[in-house]
Amino acid sequence: MLYDVAVIGAGPAGLLCARDAARRGLRVALIDSHEEPGVKLAIAGGGKGNITNRILAENRYVGSDTGILRSALKVFSCDDALALMRELALPWEERDFGQIFGLKPASFMADRLAVQCDDAGVDFYLGRTAKNITRPDAEGEISGPAFGRSGAQTYFSLFAGQEKITARQLVIAAGSPACPQLGANDQLARLAASWGHDIVPFQPVLVPLVMPENWALSGLEGISLNVRLGLKAGNDIRWPDPEGIRSLLFTHRGVSGPAVLVVSCWWKPGEELVIDFLPELPILELLNEKENGKLIVRNLLARRLPARLADALCPEDLARRKVAELGKKDRLRLADIVHRFCVLPAGTEGLRRAEAAAGGVSLASLSRKLESLHVPGLFFCGEIVDIAGLLGGYNIHWAFASGAMVAKGLKKGE
Ligand SMILES: Cc1cc2nc3c(=O)[nH]c(=O)nc-3n(C[C@H](O)[C@H](O)[C@H](O)COP(=O)(O)OP(=O)(O)OC[C@H]3O[C@@H](n4cnc5c(N)ncnc54)[C@H](O)[C@@H]3O)c2cc1C
């Protein structure tokens, strides 16, 4: 069977791409190692799936060329994602920071998309890993529809289990190596590298940070509070999260929670994490308020912060002194501790605990339609492309938007 397109990966990117291409009348094969489509989609958002976001903007993404978002959002906007959810009969609710969650298990969305693919005529090859993938200019034996008269292959070919699949175009929607316990890996990114594409090394993002064993705030696990997080390299501090304030959770090994997951998208080994524990209340103002003058410093902090955190933060020599007694130097020292608490993380919890991976096929190797600049007819979409979104439905949205964009650029055979 000669297909117009073979899509490797039945995650949100591959499913939407396959469905849209088949609806345009293309003959489509969709291949996935798992027996079920959308295995990662099914566990997204704690099983509910944070599908998209009201605030879709370039600064919600990191990657080699976030400008691609502008093109992708023209093809598939937040309204398009909501229309998709309506079409799939998936009710949704909007939560803080513009996050849109489905009101049924996220597996429902994967199942319904698979039904739509089926209805559109997509041939599924599930439970089969795509192997021995070759491109049109590769040398091959001269037989069957995969090969041209010249002796060189005319089409892409691959094996899905025992089945040989040939296709005029190939879409790689194989995701990232985040969550290897689900079988995620970087094999197809390595194949892309061997075909001449620039690959940005994968890095876990949306991942908790691990702290050195005896760091000053160890033993606070379970405490959570709203903070603003910055990153410090040399003397420069930057505050990259466009939302500013989110919650942080102390864990046994370090810190987690939305604020940390988001900042992990930018954190690089060797950079210090800067924590502003009172992002909306300058401590210097509190220290200057007359009615606080009689309080001891520890109690002033404990009025605004969880008591155990206040104890851990407050320097011993200041803890029992009255606020009114503090000189300028001590006030500034306290302000630094509360608003610029610096710690050098030991690392991240790694790909096993990451919700996504930054890195992948560089946009420098792809056209604005996500077609390879090295192998005509080869496209990439979803998380395998070097674009990663912050927490908030941005990754699934990118998967859908890039899948829709690729589907538009595919050509129908004679
Ligand atoms: C725990 C968790 C929670 C998350 N929650 C959210 C959330 O709420 N909102 C959000 O926006 N994002 C979330 N994400 C991220 C989001 O799920 C992914 O970004 C998204 O699924 C990527 O879609 P994709 O189609 O590119 O790849 P994937 O969904 O990873 O799909 C790729 C598919 O390709 C298949 N594949 C790979 N190689 C081969 C091969 N050689 N042959 C055959 N098949 C192959 C894999 O089996 C896989 O099914 C979460 C991720 C995790 C791990």
The ligand as an SDF file (V2000), in Angstrom:
LIG
                    3D

 53 58  0  0  0  0  0  0  0  0999 V2000
    2.8070   13.5880   33.5070 C   0  0  0  0  0  0  0  0  0  0  0  0
    2.6220   14.5770   32.3700 C   0  0  0  0  0  0  0  0  0  0  0  0
    1.6180   15.5310   32.4530 C   0  0  0  0  0  0  0  0  0  0  0  0
    1.4510   16.4550   31.4090 C   0  0  0  0  0  0  0  0  0  0  0  0
    0.4390   17.3640   31.4960 N   0  0  0  0  0  0  0  0  0  0  0  0
    0.2660   18.2680   30.4920 C   0  0  0  0  0  0  0  0  0  0  0  0
   -0.8240   19.1800   30.5130 C   0  0  0  0  0  0  0  0  0  0  0  0
   -1.7110   19.1280   31.3810 O   0  0  0  0  0  0  0  0  0  0  0  0
   -0.8970   20.1110   29.5100 N   0  0  0  0  0  0  0  0  0  0  0  0
    0.0350   20.1720   28.4970 C   0  0  0  0  0  0  0  0  0  0  0  0
   -0.0680   21.0400   27.6340 O   0  0  0  0  0  0  0  0  0  0  0  0
    1.0290   19.2650   28.4240 N   0  0  0  0  0  0  0  0  0  0  0  0
    1.1540   18.3140   29.3800 C   0  0  0  0  0  0  0  0  0  0  0  0
    2.1530   17.3850   29.2870 N   0  0  0  0  0  0  0  0  0  0  0  0
    3.0000   17.3820   28.0720 C   0  0  0  0  0  0  0  0  0  0  0  0
    2.2330   16.8070   26.8860 C   0  0  0  0  0  0  0  0  0  0  0  0
    1.6250   15.5900   27.2680 O   0  0  0  0  0  0  0  0  0  0  0  0
    3.1780   16.5550   25.7100 C   0  0  0  0  0  0  0  0  0  0  0  0
    3.8500   17.7570   25.4090 O   0  0  0  0  0  0  0  0  0  0  0  0
    2.4210   16.0910   24.4860 C   0  0  0  0  0  0  0  0  0  0  0  0
    1.8130   14.8420   24.7130 O   0  0  0  0  0  0  0  0  0  0  0  0
    3.3650   15.9700   23.2910 C   0  0  0  0  0  0  0  0  0  0  0  0
    2.6180   15.5210   22.2110 O   0  0  0  0  0  0  0  0  0  0  0  0
    3.3250   14.8110   20.9780 P   0  0  0  0  0  0  0  0  0  0  0  0
    2.2080   14.3350   20.1030 O   0  0  0  0  0  0  0  0  0  0  0  0
    4.3590   15.6710   20.4150 O   0  0  0  0  0  0  0  0  0  0  0  0
    4.1050   13.5640   21.6060 O   0  0  0  0  0  0  0  0  0  0  0  0
    3.5940   12.3580   22.5190 P   0  0  0  0  0  0  0  0  0  0  0  0
    2.3150   12.6370   23.1560 O   0  0  0  0  0  0  0  0  0  0  0  0
    4.7550   12.0190   23.3730 O   0  0  0  0  0  0  0  0  0  0  0  0
    3.3510   11.2010   21.4560 O   0  0  0  0  0  0  0  0  0  0  0  0
    4.4260   10.6490   20.7230 C   0  0  0  0  0  0  0  0  0  0  0  0
    4.0610    9.2330   20.3560 C   0  0  0  0  0  0  0  0  0  0  0  0
    5.0540    8.7480   19.4410 O   0  0  0  0  0  0  0  0  0  0  0  0
    5.2170    7.3670   19.6770 C   0  0  0  0  0  0  0  0  0  0  0  0
    6.5010    6.9490   19.1270 N   0  0  0  0  0  0  0  0  0  0  0  0
    7.7370    7.4120   19.4030 C   0  0  0  0  0  0  0  0  0  0  0  0
    8.6650    6.7780   18.6630 N   0  0  0  0  0  0  0  0  0  0  0  0
    7.9980    5.8730   17.9090 C   0  0  0  0  0  0  0  0  0  0  0  0
    8.3970    4.9090   16.9490 C   0  0  0  0  0  0  0  0  0  0  0  0
    9.6860    4.7440   16.5690 N   0  0  0  0  0  0  0  0  0  0  0  0
    7.4420    4.1320   16.3860 N   0  0  0  0  0  0  0  0  0  0  0  0
    6.1340    4.2660   16.7300 C   0  0  0  0  0  0  0  0  0  0  0  0
    5.6940    5.1750   17.6260 N   0  0  0  0  0  0  0  0  0  0  0  0
    6.6240    5.9660   18.2060 C   0  0  0  0  0  0  0  0  0  0  0  0
    5.1240    7.2380   21.1900 C   0  0  0  0  0  0  0  0  0  0  0  0
    4.7470    5.9230   21.5530 O   0  0  0  0  0  0  0  0  0  0  0  0
    4.0780    8.2870   21.5420 C   0  0  0  0  0  0  0  0  0  0  0  0
    2.7900    7.7260   21.6950 O   0  0  0  0  0  0  0  0  0  0  0  0
    2.3160   16.4230   30.2870 C   0  0  0  0  0  0  0  0  0  0  0  0
    3.2950   15.4410   30.2060 C   0  0  0  0  0  0  0  0  0  0  0  0
    3.4530   14.5250   31.2250 C   0  0  0  0  0  0  0  0  0  0  0  0
    4.5280   13.4750   31.0950 C   0  0  0  0  0  0  0  0  0  0  0  0
  1  2  1  0
  2  3  1  0
  2 52  2  0
  3  4  2  0
  4  5  1  0
  4 50  1  0
  5  6  2  0
  6  7  1  0
  6 13  1  0
  7  8  2  0
  7  9  1  0
  9 10  1  0
 10 11  2  0
 10 12  1  0
 12 13  2  0
 13 14  1  0
 14 15  1  0
 14 50  1  0
 15 16  1  0
 16 17  1  0
 16 18  1  0
 18 19  1  0
 18 20  1  0
 20 21  1  0
 20 22  1  0
 22 23  1  0
 23 24  1  0
 24 25  2  0
 24 26  1  0
 24 27  1  0
 27 28  1  0
 28 29  2  0
 28 30  1  0
 28 31  1  0
 31 32  1  0
 32 33  1  0
 33 34  1  0
 33 48  1  0
 34 35  1  0
 35 36  1  0
 35 46  1  0
 36 37  1  0
 36 45  1  0
 37 38  2  0
 38 39  1  0
 39 40  1  0
 39 45  2  0
 40 41  1  0
 40 42  2  0
 42 43  1  0
 43 44  2  0
 44 45  1  0
 46 47  1  0
 46 48  1  0
 48 49  1  0
 50 51  2  0
 51 52  1  0
 52 53  1  0
M  END
$$$$
